[in-house]
Amino acid sequence: MYKRQGLIKKGFLDGEPEVPSVVIKGLHGARINSLLAGLSPVRAALGNSMLTFAKPISIFAGAAVQGDVATLKRAQTVFGGISENIKRGFKVMRSEWNLAVKHPEEAMARGRVDMQMQKLEHMEYMDSMAKGWEADEEWGKVAMWKLAKGLTWWNKQPFVRFGTNALYAIDGFTNSFMASGMARARAYDELFDATRGGVDKVKFQQLQRKLYNEAFDDTGLLTDAAAKHASQEIALNLDSKVVRHFENMLDHIPAAKGVFLFPRTGVNAFELGWSFSPTSNLGPALTKARRVLGAKTEQAKIASLLEHGIDASQDADLAFKTLKSEYIGRQIMGSTVVMGAGMWALEGNLTGNGPQDAAEKARMMALGWKPLSIRNPITGQWHSYRGFEPFSQLLGLTADVVYQANRVDQSI
């Protein structure tokens, strides 16, 4: 039990990550709460909103380019009912906020993996052990136990967890919105198959509301696989082999978490950003975008649907066409962003990472140059686009290409 209070041995190289130190977890949690106390909820709300509304736009664009009328008709029905969807979203958002404030440990267990914190268990048993340590004058163990209790108390305070709770509530809104979309898609497919193309509006509304309610369990936790995948993709919280291997490494080397605070977010941001790249269908099938766009056989198409949590038992062909249209639409959106960013960078209004030489970059910044920023054409002020997913990578890469191409003092 004392291993759960380790600081030095458990903090740098942990040989037993399955027995984590509550002190290390508490310190890590305190740092996360402090980092999320600023504008992080605002950025998360902006990012989630942008990606939520980019979803229908990309599907419409992809279907229109392919001339796929059936997918366009399905998308019109799926992404209708905006008013109802927003009301549902705010209802879930309020519920998730209340849960996070009143029961933070329960909320932590079902929230973003990057922000989950260790729950302090066996309190009474540990308190009795602490009395024994005091009697034996083992003050180091006593101090570690009190530090663990103090950190746990601190990380549960509402004012400390405001940013974390806000992100949890924002994710609740996204969960509801995605559940609404998936419920409407399933209702459309089911009625479309049953009536051979005719969808009764009254029956559709009844069925989609029933399916929406079934997407959550009795505690309000989203359980629908397709909605969870879509929501976690937007929240940059999807699981993958790369993420699991990296997180396992960090469990063995806890000190590295100071450098890699949100590994899951970073890996997902890269894959999501790449799916908006005009070249996302090139190269090996390492990403979901490449596997969807490269799927030719029935088996490959079904595998792509299942990878996205989509039920392939009902009208799998139309469901795959919709999924493929979304990725094609993302390419179109990404191409538009790259073209606009290139023109803006040529006019000196968009910056990337700058020169490779650190000293030269420092001199430029001292003169007022700002990396990874875009200039407001009205006010002339520069604003950072860091974390502006999914387009931050495209903006940075485009700006870097323009910058290096315009340099005459060195070869690219």
Secondary structure as the mmCIF struct_conf table of DSSP 4:
data_model
#
loop_
_struct_conf.conf_type_id
_struct_conf.id
_struct_conf.beg_label_comp_id
_struct_conf.beg_label_asym_id
_struct_conf.beg_label_seq_id
_struct_conf.end_label_comp_id
_struct_conf.end_label_asym_id
_struct_conf.end_label_seq_id
HELX_RH_3T_P HELX_RH_3T_P1 TYR A 2 GLN A 5
BEND BEND1 LEU A 7 LEU A 7
HELX_RH_AL_P HELX_RH_AL_P1 ILE A 8 PHE A 12
BEND BEND2 GLY A 15 GLY A 15
TURN_TY1_P TURN_TY1_P1 PRO A 17 GLU A 18
BEND BEND3 VAL A 19 VAL A 19
HELX_RH_AL_P HELX_RH_AL_P2 VAL A 22 LEU A 35
TURN_TY1_P TURN_TY1_P2 LEU A 36 ALA A 37
BEND BEND4 GLY A 38 LEU A 39
HELX_RH_AL_P HELX_RH_AL_P3 SER A 40 GLN A 66
TURN_TY1_P TURN_TY1_P3 GLY A 67 GLY A 67
HELX_RH_AL_P HELX_RH_AL_P4 VAL A 69 VAL A 78
TURN_TY1_P TURN_TY1_P4 PHE A 79 PHE A 79
HELX_RH_AL_P HELX_RH_AL_P5 ILE A 82 LYS A 102
HELX_RH_AL_P HELX_RH_AL_P6 PRO A 104 ARG A 110
BEND BEND5 GLY A 111 GLY A 111
HELX_RH_3T_P HELX_RH_3T_P2 VAL A 113 MET A 115
HELX_RH_AL_P HELX_RH_AL_P7 MET A 123 ALA A 135
TURN_TY1_P TURN_TY1_P5 ASP A 136 GLU A 137
HELX_RH_AL_P HELX_RH_AL_P8 TRP A 139 ASN A 155
TURN_TY1_P TURN_TY1_P6 LYS A 156 LYS A 156
TURN_TY1_P TURN_TY1_P7 PRO A 158 VAL A 160
BEND BEND6 ARG A 161 ARG A 161
HELX_RH_AL_P HELX_RH_AL_P9 PHE A 162 THR A 195
TURN_TY1_P TURN_TY1_P8 ARG A 196 GLY A 197
HELX_RH_AL_P HELX_RH_AL_P10 LYS A 201 GLU A 214
TURN_TY1_P TURN_TY1_P9 ALA A 215 ALA A 215
STRN STRN1 PHE A 216 PHE A 216
TURN_TY1_P TURN_TY1_P10 ASP A 218 THR A 219
BEND BEND7 GLY A 220 GLY A 220
STRN STRN2 LEU A 222 LEU A 222
HELX_RH_AL_P HELX_RH_AL_P11 ALA A 225 ILE A 234
TURN_TY1_P TURN_TY1_P11 ALA A 235 LEU A 236
HELX_RH_AL_P HELX_RH_AL_P12 LYS A 241 HIS A 252
HELX_RH_3T_P HELX_RH_3T_P3 PRO A 254 GLY A 258
TURN_TY1_P TURN_TY1_P12 VAL A 259 VAL A 259
BEND BEND8 LEU A 261 LEU A 261
HELX_RH_AL_P HELX_RH_AL_P13 PRO A 263 SER A 275
TURN_TY1_P TURN_TY1_P13 PHE A 276 PHE A 276
BEND BEND9 SER A 277 SER A 277
TURN_TY1_P TURN_TY1_P14 PRO A 278 ASN A 281
BEND BEND10 LEU A 282 ALA A 285
BEND BEND11 THR A 287 THR A 287
HELX_RH_AL_P HELX_RH_AL_P14 LYS A 288 LEU A 293
TURN_TY1_P TURN_TY1_P15 GLY A 294 GLY A 294
BEND BEND12 THR A 297 THR A 297
HELX_RH_AL_P HELX_RH_AL_P15 GLU A 298 GLU A 307
TURN_TY1_P TURN_TY1_P16 HIS A 308 GLY A 309
BEND BEND13 SER A 313 GLN A 314
HELX_RH_AL_P HELX_RH_AL_P16 ALA A 316 LEU A 346
TURN_TY1_P TURN_TY1_P17 GLU A 347 GLY A 348
STRN STRN3 LEU A 350 LEU A 350
BEND BEND14 ASN A 353 ASN A 353
BEND BEND15 GLN A 356 GLN A 356
HELX_RH_AL_P HELX_RH_AL_P17 ALA A 358 ALA A 366
TURN_TY1_P TURN_TY1_P18 LEU A 367 GLY A 368
BEND BEND16 PRO A 371 LEU A 372
STRN STRN4 SER A 373 ARG A 375
TURN_TY1_P TURN_TY1_P19 PRO A 377 THR A 379
STRN STRN5 TRP A 382 SER A 384
TURN_TY1_P TURN_TY1_P20 ARG A 386 GLY A 387
TURN_TY1_P TURN_TY1_P21 GLU A 389 PHE A 391
HELX_RH_AL_P HELX_RH_AL_P18 SER A 392 ASN A 406
BEND BEND17 VAL A 408 GLN A 410
#
